[in-house]
Amino acid sequence: MAIYGGTEIESLIPVGAASIDPAEAITTTRVTVSSGQTYMIAIDSLSDLRGFAAIQLRKNNDAFDNAIRLNGTSPTSVAHSGDATDEPREPNHGNSGFPFGGGGKSVWWHWKAPSNGTATISTQGTSYNTVLGVYQGTNVQELITVAEENFTGANGQWRTVSFEATSNQDYQIAIDSPGGLGSNSGMALLHINLERSQSISFTSITRPDDQTITLKIEGFLTTPFQLEATSDLSTWIPLETLLPNALPITLNIPTAVDNNQQFFRITTQ
């Protein structure tokens, strides 16, 4: 891979280059860029090999305030910790009760959970020994630990943590190397997977006329639910089966003219 400045192939200026790491089948390089400057990126093979090539551009996420922002239920991101440092009073990532401090090579991500569920975060594929910390808070000196794992975990040099995530909550994630074991740094991979929890609610109940009730139902389902109705809270009548991936849904429910009240509930089948 090579990076050039300029827009004409005859007059390109080399800015940076890197050869592939045979162990990882990935090429990584870092360059300092200037605002408004156009850069050309070329990818070639070492021999006459052909296939699919992908490129990912990323910023320096060494500082907490420069964390890479992630969204969605299964984002993956790459960073490089070669020039990373720690910050004053930064948490001792993944090392609660451990005699060594962090390695001072932390890189940061910011993830907003899109829904409630079980979040699993992993450093699998990272090229060096890692520790992992997940936090809440907006100040690096006042973070609250949500989950962490140090290098004594069962996954070799990679770390994995799981926790119950809350919808629209911001989580700060740091990958570092363990202190006291030499200077570990390199390509850091972060994987997030969120298994969403079932949720369902009535978000709107209106009566556009004397013979219709309009219900709007939102949420996330993995199993079928049953919508039922009653006028006396005793005899419940099935109205609609709510299937996974069917929400949100708007239903117009017929009702008798002389029926002054109607109750609804959603139950598992």
Disulfide bonds with the S-S distance in Angstrom:
none
